[in-house]
Amino acid sequence: TERVEVEDEAARATAALNELRDEERRVIQMAVYSGLTHEEIAAATGLPVGTVKTHIRRGLIRVRERLGHT
């Protein structure tokens, strides 16, 4: 059913996130789950905004690859 497919996709996405480097996972979680902007994440972590953006971009690329999305 549709619910099973959604639950399976969510489990796969969680597994893919867990395979990321700690900093990538951390900033993605802050952006997605907490709704923080790049600037807010930078302020909270002490990372430069450019580094935050890079971590998010690279992390999302890895998640997409893991899930088989291009």
Distance bins in CASP14 RR format, pairs under 12 A and 6 or more apart:
PFRMAT RR
TARGET T0000
AUTHOR 0000-0000-0000
RMODE 2
METHOD distances of the structure
MODEL  1
1 7 0 0 0 0 1 0 0 0 0 0 0
1 8 0 0 0 0 0 1 0 0 0 0 0
2 8 0 0 0 0 0 1 0 0 0 0 0
2 9 0 0 0 0 0 1 0 0 0 0 0
3 9 0 0 0 0 0 1 0 0 0 0 0
3 10 0 0 0 0 0 1 0 0 0 0 0
4 10 0 0 0 0 0 1 0 0 0 0 0
4 11 0 0 0 0 0 1 0 0 0 0 0
5 11 0 0 0 0 0 1 0 0 0 0 0
5 12 0 0 0 0 0 1 0 0 0 0 0
6 12 0 0 0 0 0 1 0 0 0 0 0
6 13 0 0 0 0 0 1 0 0 0 0 0
7 13 0 0 0 0 0 1 0 0 0 0 0
7 14 0 0 0 0 0 1 0 0 0 0 0
8 14 0 0 0 0 0 1 0 0 0 0 0
8 15 0 0 0 0 0 1 0 0 0 0 0
8 67 0 0 0 0 0 1 0 0 0 0 0
9 15 0 0 0 0 0 1 0 0 0 0 0
9 16 0 0 0 0 0 1 0 0 0 0 0
9 63 0 0 0 0 0 1 0 0 0 0 0
9 66 0 0 0 0 0 1 0 0 0 0 0
9 67 1 0 0 1 0 0 0 0 0 0 0
9 68 0 0 0 0 0 1 0 0 0 0 0
9 69 0 0 0 0 0 1 0 0 0 0 0
10 16 0 0 0 0 0 1 0 0 0 0 0
10 17 0 0 0 0 0 1 0 0 0 0 0
10 67 0 0 0 0 0 1 0 0 0 0 0
11 17 0 0 0 0 0 1 0 0 0 0 0
11 18 0 0 0 0 0 1 0 0 0 0 0
11 67 0 0 0 0 0 1 0 0 0 0 0
12 18 0 0 0 0 0 1 0 0 0 0 0
12 19 0 0 0 0 0 1 0 0 0 0 0
12 63 0 0 0 0 1 0 0 0 0 0 0
12 64 0 0 0 0 0 1 0 0 0 0 0
12 66 1 0 0 1 0 0 0 0 0 0 0
12 67 1 0 1 0 0 0 0 0 0 0 0
12 68 0 0 0 0 1 0 0 0 0 0 0
12 69 0 0 0 0 0 1 0 0 0 0 0
13 19 0 0 0 0 0 1 0 0 0 0 0
13 20 0 0 0 0 0 1 0 0 0 0 0
13 25 0 0 0 0 0 1 0 0 0 0 0
13 28 0 0 0 0 0 1 0 0 0 0 0
13 29 0 0 0 0 0 1 0 0 0 0 0
13 32 0 0 0 0 0 1 0 0 0 0 0
13 60 0 0 0 0 0 1 0 0 0 0 0
13 62 0 0 0 0 0 1 0 0 0 0 0
13 63 1 0 0 1 0 0 0 0 0 0 0
13 64 0 0 0 0 0 1 0 0 0 0 0
13 66 0 0 0 0 1 0 0 0 0 0 0
13 67 1 0 0 1 0 0 0 0 0 0 0
13 68 0 0 0 0 0 1 0 0 0 0 0
13 69 0 0 0 0 0 1 0 0 0 0 0
14 20 0 0 0 0 0 1 0 0 0 0 0
14 25 0 0 0 0 0 1 0 0 0 0 0
14 28 0 0 0 0 0 1 0 0 0 0 0
14 29 0 0 0 0 0 1 0 0 0 0 0
14 32 0 0 0 0 0 1 0 0 0 0 0
14 33 0 0 0 0 0 1 0 0 0 0 0
14 63 0 0 0 0 0 1 0 0 0 0 0
14 66 0 0 0 0 0 1 0 0 0 0 0
14 67 0 0 0 0 0 1 0 0 0 0 0
15 25 0 0 0 0 0 1 0 0 0 0 0
15 62 0 0 0 0 0 1 0 0 0 0 0
15 63 0 0 0 0 1 0 0 0 0 0 0
15 66 1 0 0 1 0 0 0 0 0 0 0
15 67 0 0 0 0 1 0 0 0 0 0 0
16 24 0 0 0 0 0 1 0 0 0 0 0
16 25 0 0 0 0 1 0 0 0 0 0 0
16 28 0 0 0 0 0 1 0 0 0 0 0
16 59 0 0 0 0 1 0 0 0 0 0 0
16 60 0 0 0 0 1 0 0 0 0 0 0
16 61 0 0 0 0 0 1 0 0 0 0 0
16 62 1 0 0 1 0 0 0 0 0 0 0
16 63 1 0 1 0 0 0 0 0 0 0 0
16 64 0 0 0 0 1 0 0 0 0 0 0
16 65 0 0 0 0 1 0 0 0 0 0 0
16 66 1 1 0 0 0 0 0 0 0 0 0
16 67 1 0 1 0 0 0 0 0 0 0 0
16 68 0 0 0 0 1 0 0 0 0 0 0
16 69 0 0 0 0 0 1 0 0 0 0 0
17 24 0 0 0 0 1 0 0 0 0 0 0
17 25 1 0 1 0 0 0 0 0 0 0 0
17 26 0 0 0 0 0 1 0 0 0 0 0
17 27 0 0 0 0 0 1 0 0 0 0 0
17 28 1 0 0 1 0 0 0 0 0 0 0
17 29 1 0 0 1 0 0 0 0 0 0 0
17 31 0 0 0 0 0 1 0 0 0 0 0
17 32 0 0 0 0 1 0 0 0 0 0 0
17 33 0 0 0 0 0 1 0 0 0 0 0
17 59 0 0 0 0 1 0 0 0 0 0 0
17 60 0 0 0 0 1 0 0 0 0 0 0
17 62 0 0 0 0 1 0 0 0 0 0 0
17 63 1 0 0 1 0 0 0 0 0 0 0
17 64 0 0 0 0 0 1 0 0 0 0 0
17 66 0 0 0 0 1 0 0 0 0 0 0
17 67 0 0 0 0 0 1 0 0 0 0 0
18 24 0 0 0 0 0 1 0 0 0 0 0
18 25 1 0 0 1 0 0 0 0 0 0 0
18 28 0 0 0 0 0 1 0 0 0 0 0
18 29 0 0 0 0 0 1 0 0 0 0 0
18 59 0 0 0 0 0 1 0 0 0 0 0
18 62 0 0 0 0 0 1 0 0 0 0 0
18 63 0 0 0 0 0 1 0 0 0 0 0
18 66 0 0 0 0 0 1 0 0 0 0 0
19 25 0 0 0 0 1 0 0 0 0 0 0
19 28 0 0 0 0 0 1 0 0 0 0 0
19 59 0 0 0 0 1 0 0 0 0 0 0
19 62 1 0 0 1 0 0 0 0 0 0 0
19 63 0 0 0 0 1 0 0 0 0 0 0
19 65 0 0 0 0 0 1 0 0 0 0 0
19 66 1 0 0 1 0 0 0 0 0 0 0
19 67 0 0 0 0 0 1 0 0 0 0 0
20 26 0 0 0 0 1 0 0 0 0 0 0
20 27 0 0 0 0 1 0 0 0 0 0 0
20 28 1 0 0 1 0 0 0 0 0 0 0
20 29 0 0 0 0 1 0 0 0 0 0 0
20 55 0 0 0 0 1 0 0 0 0 0 0
20 56 0 0 0 0 0 1 0 0 0 0 0
20 58 0 0 0 0 1 0 0 0 0 0 0
20 59 1 0 1 0 0 0 0 0 0 0 0
20 60 0 0 0 0 1 0 0 0 0 0 0
20 61 0 0 0 0 0 1 0 0 0 0 0
20 62 1 0 1 0 0 0 0 0 0 0 0
20 63 1 0 0 1 0 0 0 0 0 0 0
20 64 0 0 0 0 0 1 0 0 0 0 0
20 65 0 0 0 0 0 1 0 0 0 0 0
20 66 0 0 0 0 1 0 0 0 0 0 0
21 27 0 0 0 0 0 1 0 0 0 0 0
21 28 0 0 0 0 0 1 0 0 0 0 0
21 54 0 0 0 0 0 1 0 0 0 0 0
21 55 0 0 0 0 1 0 0 0 0 0 0
21 58 0 0 0 0 1 0 0 0 0 0 0
21 59 1 0 0 1 0 0 0 0 0 0 0
21 62 0 0 0 0 1 0 0 0 0 0 0
22 28 0 0 0 0 0 1 0 0 0 0 0
22 29 0 0 0 0 0 1 0 0 0 0 0
22 45 0 0 0 0 0 1 0 0 0 0 0
22 55 0 0 0 0 1 0 0 0 0 0 0
22 59 0 0 0 0 0 1 0 0 0 0 0
23 29 0 0 0 0 0 1 0 0 0 0 0
23 30 0 0 0 0 0 1 0 0 0 0 0
23 41 0 0 0 0 0 1 0 0 0 0 0
23 45 0 0 0 0 1 0 0 0 0 0 0
23 46 0 0 0 0 0 1 0 0 0 0 0
23 47 1 0 0 1 0 0 0 0 0 0 0
23 51 0 0 0 0 1 0 0 0 0 0 0
23 52 0 0 0 0 1 0 0 0 0 0 0
23 54 0 0 0 0 1 0 0 0 0 0 0
23 55 1 0 1 0 0 0 0 0 0 0 0
23 56 0 0 0 0 0 1 0 0 0 0 0
23 58 0 0 0 0 1 0 0 0 0 0 0
23 59 0 0 0 0 1 0 0 0 0 0 0
24 30 0 0 0 0 0 1 0 0 0 0 0
24 31 0 0 0 0 0 1 0 0 0 0 0
24 41 0 0 0 0 0 1 0 0 0 0 0
24 45 0 0 0 0 0 1 0 0 0 0 0
24 47 0 0 0 0 0 1 0 0 0 0 0
24 51 0 0 0 0 0 1 0 0 0 0 0
24 52 0 0 0 0 0 1 0 0 0 0 0
24 53 0 0 0 0 0 1 0 0 0 0 0
24 54 0 0 0 0 1 0 0 0 0 0 0
24 55 1 0 1 0 0 0 0 0 0 0 0
24 56 1 0 0 1 0 0 0 0 0 0 0
24 57 0 0 0 0 1 0 0 0 0 0 0
24 58 1 0 0 1 0 0 0 0 0 0 0
24 59 1 0 1 0 0 0 0 0 0 0 0
24 60 0 0 0 0 1 0 0 0 0 0 0
24 61 0 0 0 0 1 0 0 0 0 0 0
24 62 1 0 0 1 0 0 0 0 0 0 0
24 63 0 0 0 0 1 0 0 0 0 0 0
25 31 0 0 0 0 0 1 0 0 0 0 0
25 32 0 0 0 0 0 1 0 0 0 0 0
25 33 0 0 0 0 0 1 0 0 0 0 0
25 55 0 0 0 0 1 0 0 0 0 0 0
25 56 0 0 0 0 0 1 0 0 0 0 0
25 58 0 0 0 0 0 1 0 0 0 0 0
25 59 1 0 0 1 0 0 0 0 0 0 0
25 60 0 0 0 0 0 1 0 0 0 0 0
25 62 0 0 0 0 1 0 0 0 0 0 0
25 63 0 0 0 0 1 0 0 0 0 0 0
26 32 0 0 0 0 0 1 0 0 0 0 0
26 33 0 0 0 0 0 1 0 0 0 0 0
26 34 0 0 0 0 0 1 0 0 0 0 0
26 36 0 0 0 0 0 1 0 0 0 0 0
26 41 0 0 0 0 1 0 0 0 0 0 0
26 44 0 0 0 0 1 0 0 0 0 0 0
26 45 1 0 0 1 0 0 0 0 0 0 0
26 46 0 0 0 0 0 1 0 0 0 0 0
26 47 0 0 0 0 1 0 0 0 0 0 0
26 51 0 0 0 0 0 1 0 0 0 0 0
26 52 0 0 0 0 1 0 0 0 0 0 0
26 55 0 0 0 0 1 0 0 0 0 0 0
26 56 0 0 0 0 0 1 0 0 0 0 0
26 59 0 0 0 0 0 1 0 0 0 0 0
27 33 0 0 0 0 0 1 0 0 0 0 0
27 34 0 0 0 0 0 1 0 0 0 0 0
27 35 0 0 0 0 0 1 0 0 0 0 0
27 36 0 0 0 0 1 0 0 0 0 0 0
27 37 0 0 0 0 0 1 0 0 0 0 0
27 38 0 0 0 0 1 0 0 0 0 0 0
27 40 0 0 0 0 0 1 0 0 0 0 0
27 41 1 0 1 0 0 0 0 0 0 0 0
27 42 0 0 0 0 1 0 0 0 0 0 0
27 44 0 0 0 0 1 0 0 0 0 0 0
27 45 1 0 0 1 0 0 0 0 0 0 0
27 46 0 0 0 0 0 1 0 0 0 0 0
27 47 1 0 0 1 0 0 0 0 0 0 0
27 48 0 0 0 0 0 1 0 0 0 0 0
27 49 0 0 0 0 0 1 0 0 0 0 0
27 50 0 0 0 0 0 1 0 0 0 0 0
27 51 0 0 0 0 1 0 0 0 0 0 0
27 52 1 0 1 0 0 0 0 0 0 0 0
27 53 0 0 0 0 1 0 0 0 0 0 0
27 54 0 0 0 0 1 0 0 0 0 0 0
27 55 1 0 1 0 0 0 0 0 0 0 0
27 56 1 0 1 0 0 0 0 0 0 0 0
27 57 0 0 0 0 0 1 0 0 0 0 0
27 58 0 0 0 0 0 1 0 0 0 0 0
27 59 0 0 0 0 1 0 0 0 0 0 0
27 60 0 0 0 0 0 1 0 0 0 0 0
28 34 0 0 0 0 0 1 0 0 0 0 0
28 35 0 0 0 0 0 1 0 0 0 0 0
28 36 0 0 0 0 0 1 0 0 0 0 0
28 38 0 0 0 0 0 1 0 0 0 0 0
28 41 0 0 0 0 1 0 0 0 0 0 0
28 52 0 0 0 0 0 1 0 0 0 0 0
28 53 0 0 0 0 0 1 0 0 0 0 0
28 54 0 0 0 0 0 1 0 0 0 0 0
28 55 1 0 0 1 0 0 0 0 0 0 0
28 56 1 0 1 0 0 0 0 0 0 0 0
28 57 0 0 0 0 1 0 0 0 0 0 0
28 58 0 0 0 0 1 0 0 0 0 0 0
28 59 1 0 0 1 0 0 0 0 0 0 0
28 60 1 0 0 1 0 0 0 0 0 0 0
28 61 0 0 0 0 0 1 0 0 0 0 0
28 62 0 0 0 0 1 0 0 0 0 0 0
28 63 1 0 0 1 0 0 0 0 0 0 0
28 64 0 0 0 0 0 1 0 0 0 0 0
29 35 0 0 0 0 1 0 0 0 0 0 0
29 36 0 0 0 0 1 0 0 0 0 0 0
29 41 0 0 0 0 1 0 0 0 0 0 0
29 44 0 0 0 0 0 1 0 0 0 0 0
29 45 0 0 0 0 0 1 0 0 0 0 0
29 55 0 0 0 0 0 1 0 0 0 0 0
29 56 0 0 0 0 0 1 0 0 0 0 0
29 59 0 0 0 0 0 1 0 0 0 0 0
29 60 0 0 0 0 0 1 0 0 0 0 0
29 63 0 0 0 0 0 1 0 0 0 0 0
30 36 1 0 1 0 0 0 0 0 0 0 0
30 37 0 0 0 0 1 0 0 0 0 0 0
30 38 0 0 0 0 1 0 0 0 0 0 0
30 39 0 0 0 0 0 1 0 0 0 0 0
30 40 1 0 0 1 0 0 0 0 0 0 0
30 41 1 0 1 0 0 0 0 0 0 0 0
30 42 0 0 0 0 0 1 0 0 0 0 0
30 43 0 0 0 0 0 1 0 0 0 0 0
30 44 1 0 0 1 0 0 0 0 0 0 0
30 45 1 0 0 1 0 0 0 0 0 0 0
30 46 0 0 0 0 0 1 0 0 0 0 0
30 47 0 0 0 0 0 1 0 0 0 0 0
30 52 0 0 0 0 1 0 0 0 0 0 0
30 55 0 0 0 0 0 1 0 0 0 0 0
30 56 0 0 0 0 1 0 0 0 0 0 0
31 37 1 0 0 1 0 0 0 0 0 0 0
31 38 1 0 0 1 0 0 0 0 0 0 0
31 39 0 0 0 0 0 1 0 0 0 0 0
31 40 0 0 0 0 1 0 0 0 0 0 0
31 41 1 0 0 1 0 0 0 0 0 0 0
31 42 0 0 0 0 0 1 0 0 0 0 0
31 44 0 0 0 0 0 1 0 0 0 0 0
31 45 0 0 0 0 0 1 0 0 0 0 0
31 52 0 0 0 0 1 0 0 0 0 0 0
31 53 0 0 0 0 0 1 0 0 0 0 0
31 55 0 0 0 0 1 0 0 0 0 0 0
31 56 1 0 0 1 0 0 0 0 0 0 0
31 57 0 0 0 0 0 1 0 0 0 0 0
31 59 0 0 0 0 0 1 0 0 0 0 0
31 60 0 0 0 0 1 0 0 0 0 0 0
32 41 0 0 0 0 0 1 0 0 0 0 0
32 56 0 0 0 0 1 0 0 0 0 0 0
32 59 0 0 0 0 0 1 0 0 0 0 0
32 60 0 0 0 0 1 0 0 0 0 0 0
32 63 0 0 0 0 0 1 0 0 0 0 0
33 41 0 0 0 0 0 1 0 0 0 0 0
34 40 0 0 0 0 1 0 0 0 0 0 0
34 41 0 0 0 0 1 0 0 0 0 0 0
34 44 0 0 0 0 1 0 0 0 0 0 0
34 45 0 0 0 0 0 1 0 0 0 0 0
35 41 0 0 0 0 1 0 0 0 0 0 0
35 44 0 0 0 0 0 1 0 0 0 0 0
35 56 0 0 0 0 0 1 0 0 0 0 0
36 42 0 0 0 0 1 0 0 0 0 0 0
36 43 0 0 0 0 1 0 0 0 0 0 0
36 44 1 0 0 1 0 0 0 0 0 0 0
36 45 0 0 0 0 1 0 0 0 0 0 0
36 49 0 0 0 0 0 1 0 0 0 0 0
36 52 0 0 0 0 1 0 0 0 0 0 0
36 56 0 0 0 0 0 1 0 0 0 0 0
37 43 0 0 0 0 1 0 0 0 0 0 0
37 44 0 0 0 0 0 1 0 0 0 0 0
37 49 0 0 0 0 1 0 0 0 0 0 0
37 52 0 0 0 0 1 0 0 0 0 0 0
37 53 0 0 0 0 0 1 0 0 0 0 0
37 56 0 0 0 0 0 1 0 0 0 0 0
38 44 0 0 0 0 0 1 0 0 0 0 0
38 45 0 0 0 0 0 1 0 0 0 0 0
38 47 0 0 0 0 1 0 0 0 0 0 0
38 48 0 0 0 0 0 1 0 0 0 0 0
38 49 1 0 1 0 0 0 0 0 0 0 0
38 50 1 0 0 1 0 0 0 0 0 0 0
38 51 0 0 0 0 1 0 0 0 0 0 0
38 52 1 0 1 0 0 0 0 0 0 0 0
38 53 1 0 1 0 0 0 0 0 0 0 0
38 54 0 0 0 0 0 1 0 0 0 0 0
38 55 0 0 0 0 1 0 0 0 0 0 0
38 56 1 0 0 1 0 0 0 0 0 0 0
38 57 0 0 0 0 0 1 0 0 0 0 0
39 45 0 0 0 0 0 1 0 0 0 0 0
39 46 0 0 0 0 0 1 0 0 0 0 0
39 47 0 0 0 0 0 1 0 0 0 0 0
39 48 0 0 0 0 0 1 0 0 0 0 0
39 49 1 0 1 0 0 0 0 0 0 0 0
39 50 0 0 0 0 0 1 0 0 0 0 0
39 52 0 0 0 0 1 0 0 0 0 0 0
39 53 0 0 0 0 0 1 0 0 0 0 0
40 46 0 0 0 0 0 1 0 0 0 0 0
40 47 0 0 0 0 0 1 0 0 0 0 0
40 49 0 0 0 0 1 0 0 0 0 0 0
40 52 0 0 0 0 1 0 0 0 0 0 0
41 47 1 0 0 1 0 0 0 0 0 0 0
41 48 0 0 0 0 0 1 0 0 0 0 0
41 49 0 0 0 0 1 0 0 0 0 0 0
41 50 0 0 0 0 0 1 0 0 0 0 0
41 51 0 0 0 0 1 0 0 0 0 0 0
41 52 1 0 1 0 0 0 0 0 0 0 0
41 53 0 0 0 0 1 0 0 0 0 0 0
41 54 0 0 0 0 0 1 0 0 0 0 0
41 55 0 0 0 0 1 0 0 0 0 0 0
41 56 0 0 0 0 1 0 0 0 0 0 0
42 48 1 0 0 1 0 0 0 0 0 0 0
42 49 1 0 1 0 0 0 0 0 0 0 0
42 50 1 0 0 1 0 0 0 0 0 0 0
42 51 1 0 0 1 0 0 0 0 0 0 0
42 52 1 0 1 0 0 0 0 0 0 0 0
42 53 0 0 0 0 1 0 0 0 0 0 0
42 54 0 0 0 0 0 1 0 0 0 0 0
42 55 0 0 0 0 0 1 0 0 0 0 0
42 56 0 0 0 0 0 1 0 0 0 0 0
43 49 0 0 0 0 1 0 0 0 0 0 0
43 52 0 0 0 0 1 0 0 0 0 0 0
44 52 0 0 0 0 1 0 0 0 0 0 0
45 51 0 0 0 0 1 0 0 0 0 0 0
45 52 1 0 0 1 0 0 0 0 0 0 0
45 55 0 0 0 0 1 0 0 0 0 0 0
45 56 0 0 0 0 0 1 0 0 0 0 0
46 52 0 0 0 0 1 0 0 0 0 0 0
47 53 0 0 0 0 1 0 0 0 0 0 0
47 54 0 0 0 0 1 0 0 0 0 0 0
47 55 1 0 0 1 0 0 0 0 0 0 0
47 56 0 0 0 0 0 1 0 0 0 0 0
48 54 0 0 0 0 1 0 0 0 0 0 0
48 55 0 0 0 0 0 1 0 0 0 0 0
49 55 0 0 0 0 0 1 0 0 0 0 0
49 56 0 0 0 0 0 1 0 0 0 0 0
50 56 0 0 0 0 1 0 0 0 0 0 0
50 57 0 0 0 0 1 0 0 0 0 0 0
50 58 0 0 0 0 0 1 0 0 0 0 0
51 57 0 0 0 0 0 1 0 0 0 0 0
51 58 0 0 0 0 0 1 0 0 0 0 0
52 58 0 0 0 0 0 1 0 0 0 0 0
52 59 0 0 0 0 0 1 0 0 0 0 0
53 59 0 0 0 0 0 1 0 0 0 0 0
53 60 0 0 0 0 0 1 0 0 0 0 0
54 60 0 0 0 0 0 1 0 0 0 0 0
54 61 0 0 0 0 0 1 0 0 0 0 0
55 61 0 0 0 0 0 1 0 0 0 0 0
55 62 0 0 0 0 0 1 0 0 0 0 0
56 62 0 0 0 0 0 1 0 0 0 0 0
56 63 0 0 0 0 0 1 0 0 0 0 0
57 63 0 0 0 0 0 1 0 0 0 0 0
57 64 0 0 0 0 0 1 0 0 0 0 0
58 64 0 0 0 0 0 1 0 0 0 0 0
58 65 0 0 0 0 0 1 0 0 0 0 0
59 65 0 0 0 0 1 0 0 0 0 0 0
59 66 0 0 0 0 1 0 0 0 0 0 0
59 67 0 0 0 0 0 1 0 0 0 0 0
60 66 0 0 0 0 0 1 0 0 0 0 0
60 67 0 0 0 0 0 1 0 0 0 0 0
60 69 0 0 0 0 0 1 0 0 0 0 0
61 67 0 0 0 0 0 1 0 0 0 0 0
61 68 0 0 0 0 0 1 0 0 0 0 0
61 69 0 0 0 0 0 1 0 0 0 0 0
61 70 0 0 0 0 0 1 0 0 0 0 0
62 68 0 0 0 0 0 1 0 0 0 0 0
62 69 0 0 0 0 0 1 0 0 0 0 0
63 69 0 0 0 0 1 0 0 0 0 0 0
64 70 1 0 0 1 0 0 0 0 0 0 0
END
